[in-house]
Amino acid sequence: MGFRIIKTAVATLIAILVTDALNIPGATSAGLLAILGVDVTRKRSLRSVSSRFFASLLGLLLASILFSLLGFHYWVLALYILIAFPAISKANFKEGIVTSSVVVFRVFNGEALSLGIFWTQIELLLIGLGSAMVVNMAYMPKGEGRLMEIRREVDGLFSVIFEHISLTLRDPEHVWDGKELIEANQAVERGIQESNRALENQMLQPDVAWNVYFYMRKEQLDNIQAMMHLISQVYERLTHGELASKLFDQLSKDVVTEEYTGKTEKLLNGLVDKFKEMELPHTREEFELRSAILQLCRELEFFLKISKKSKAPTSPTNLSRMKDKS
């Protein structure tokens, strides 16, 4: 937000100075248009500036018709709003309604219609919105550092979650409030927002690696939710649970490493084979408990498959060479 204020101040100053240097009346109006044109990303700036410019042209056209037919009266402005705003919205220039209003109100205050007046308004639009565009395109803060920080937070929270799952499998009476699951979901959502913003700032050859990573984690959170439901069904200590707990011990380490190690997957495959060799359950309760643990292993398998098929950036300076992430 602070950097956007600085950009707005610079764009406003440029617009006013250029307008004044060209002896075009309404330098402050150009500055106001520059304020409206500054945006948070490059791509959004392009859409915003084009929308504001064409909305203003459409508004000028409609206003000129109304003013020439009905005159310069306050009630004509109300009529303009009733007609122009829906028309601008229907033309998909809704973002430019305020900008078009600024231009039309300037014409209204002048109480005159001529090609020279219309050209002056267009010049102000070009200078004001153009200044905002130049400032927006000149520099946008890079978000790799922030994205890497969020990624470390997410990985750390995943690690803690798996540690608690492991403890619960060893001791079903282990108490955990699950706050890390909520925090992980919030961090992933922040990561998605930041990665979308970073993508909006990339005009040529956009890199979607960060988006892939955070959407991967969002998908894996669904797996973890299913795991939590299955864990709640394990109310007694079993050998199967203690064996499965080793998987999550390993996963809590793998999830914070840069590469997909495959260690958890190897342990999982070995454990599934071992389960097949063990005796069948003797009671219904044991059957239900072992069934929940087996389903837990299957959810873990889905979790690992998502990791293997998705790529994640390993560092802010080497995003192009991505490695599989657990």
N, C-alpha and C positions, 0 to 999 in steps of 0.2 A: 504494500500500500504506500509506504514512504517513497519508494522509487517511482511509483506511478505519479505521485504528486510532483516530483522533480521533473519528470517528462512533460507533465501538463504545463508546468511553469515555463519550461524551455519552448515548447510548441506555441504557447500563447505569445511569448515575447517575439518569437520569429515571425508569427503571423502579423502582429501589430507593426513591427519594424518594416517588414516587406510592404505591407499595405501603405504605410506612411511614406516610404521611399518612392512608391509608384504614384503618389498623390491621388490615391483612390479614397473617396470619402467612406467613413465607417470603419476605421481601423480597429476600434474596440469590438465591433461586431465580428470581424475576422478572428480576433482573439477568442471571443465566445464560441465561435464555430470550432476553433482549434481545441478548446476545452472539451467540447462534445465529441470530438473525433478521436481523442486519445483512448486506447484500449489496452487490455492486459496481455494479448498475444498478437503475433504478426498476422496470422490467418484471420483471426477475429477482427483485427483492424481493417484488413482489406474488405471484408464483408460489411463492416460497420460504415466505413467511409463511402463505399459505393452505394449502400442503401440510403445513407443520409443525402448524398448528392442527387440521386435520381428521385428521391422523395421530395426534395426541395424543388426540382424542376417540375414535377407533377403538381406540387402545391402552388407554384407560381402560375402555372397554366390555368388551374381552376380559379385561383384568386383573381387573375386578370380578367377572366370572363365575368365573374361576379361583380367586381368593382366597376367594370365598364358598363354593365347593364343596370346595376342597382346603386352605384355610388359608394362613397366612403363613409359608411355609417357603422356604428357599433353593432347593430343587429345583423349587419352583413357579415361581420366577423363570426358571429355565432352560427350563421347559416353556412359559412365556409367550413367551420369545424364539423358541422353535421354532415356535410357532403364530402369534404376532403379526407378526413381521418379514416372513414370506412374505405374510401377508394385507395388510399395509400396502403392500408393494411391488406386489402385484397390484392394489391400489386406486389405483395411480399416485401414492402419497404417499411414495415411497421417501426423498425428501429429509428427511422429518420423523421418521425412525426414531429418531435421537438425541434429538430434542426429546420425543417420546412416552416414551422410556425415562426421561428426567429426571422427567417427571410421574408415571409409574407407580412408580418407585423411591421417590418421596416418599410415595405412598400406602402402599407396602410398609413403609417405616420407621415410619409412624404406626400400623400394625397395627390399622386400624379402617376400616369401610365405612359411609358415611352420605351423604345428599344434601348435607349441609353441607361434608363433605370434598371431594366432587366439585366443588361450586360454587367452593370455594376454589381448586382447581387450575385451573378455567376462568378465574377472575379473574386468576390469575397469568399464564396464557397470554395473556389479552387485554391485560394491562398490559405484560408483557415483549415480546411480539411487536408489540404496538401501538406501543410506544416505538421499536422498531427501524424500524417502518414510517414513523412520523412523521419520524424523522431521515433515512431514505433518501429520502423524498419532498421533504423541505425543501430539500435541496441536493445536487446532483451536479456534480462539476467538468466544465466544458465541454471538449470535445476538439478544437475547430476548429483551435486553434493547433498542436497536435501533428499533426493530419491534414495541415495545410498544410505543415508541416515535412517530413513523410514524402513528400508529393507532390513537393515541390521536389527531394528526394533521388532519387526515382524518375525524374523528368524529366531530371535531370542525368546519371544513369547511362545512360538511353536515349540521350542526346546523345553520350556518350563511345562507346557501342557503335556508333553509326552513323558516328562519325568513324573508328573502326578498320575498319569495313566499307569505307568509302571508301578508306582507305589500302591495304587489301588488294587492292581492285580496280585501283588504280594500280600497286601493286607486290606481286605474289603472294608475294614472299619476306618480306613484312612479318610480324614475329613479334608475337603477342598471346596472352596466357594466358587471356583470357576471364573474368577474375575479376569484371568489372563485370556480366556476365550473372547470375552467382550472387548478387551483392549486390543486383541489381535484383529478382530473384525473392524474396529474403528481405525486402526493403523492401516489396514488394507484399503479401506475406503479413502483415506487420505492419500495413500500411494496412487490409487487410481486417478484421483483428481489431479495430483501433481504430474503424473505421467501424461495425462491428457493435455494438460497445459503445456508441458514440454513439447509434446507432439505438435501442438498448434503453433509453436514458434519455429518449427523446422519447415522451411519453404521448399527446399530441394532434398530429395532422397531422405524422407522421414524415417527415423529409426523407431520401430515399434517394440523394441526389446523390453523396455520397462513396462509397457502395457501388458505384454505377454506374461511377464513375471507376476505382476500384481493380480491379474485375472486368474493365473494359475493358483495363486495362494487363496483367492476367493473361492475357487472351485474346491480346493482342498479343505477349506473350512467346513464345507458341506459334509465331507468325509469325516472330519473330526466330530461334527455334531452327531453323526450316526454312531461313531465310536463311543461317544459319551452315553448315548442311549443304551448301547450294549453293555457298557461298563456298569451301568446302574442295575443290571440284571445279575451281576456276579456278586453274590452276597455271602459266599463261603470260600475259604482258601482251598485251592486245588493245585495239584502238581502242574496241570495244564496252564493255569494262570501264572504260576511262577516261571514256567518256561516262556510263556508269551511276554512276560514282563521284560525279559532280556532283549526282545525285539525293540521295545520302546526305549530302553536304555541306550541302545545303539543309535536309534533314530534321533534321539535328543542330541546326540553328538553330530550325526550326519547332516542334520537340518541346518546347522550353522557353518558348515564347510562350503568352500567355493565350488567344488566339483561333486558330481554324483558318484559316490564311492561304490555303490552296489553292495555294501556290507549288510545292510538291513535286508535287502532282497535275498541275499544268499542265506542268511539266518532264517528268513521266513520260509524259503523253499525246504530247507532242512527240517524245520519244525513241522511243516505240513506232512512231510513224509514220516516223521516220527509219530505224529498223531495217528496215522493210518495203521501203524504197527502196534499201537496200544490196545488194551482190552476195551471192549464195549462197556458203556455205563451200566451199572447194576440197578440203579433206581431212576425214577422219573426226574427227581430233583437234580441228580448228577447229569442226566441227559440234557436238561435245560441249561445247566451251567456250562457244560462243555460245548453245547450248541452256540451259546452266546459268545464264548471265547473263539470258536471257529469262525463265526460271522465277523468277529472283531478282526481276525487275521485276514479275512477277505476284504474288509474295508481298508485295511492297511495295504493290501495288494493294489487296490484301486488308487490309493494315495500315491504309491510309488510309480504306478503307470503314468499318472498325470505328471509327475516329476520328470520321468524319462522322456516324455514326448514334448515337453516344453523347455524352452531355453530361457536363461536369465542372465543379465549383465553381471560380470564378475568384478568390474571396477569402473569408476567414472571416466578413466582415461583409456579404457580398452573395451569399449562396448561392442565393437564389431566382432571380437573373438569371444563368443559366448560359450559357456559350458553347461552341461546338464546339472540341474540343481535338485538336491534331495528335498 
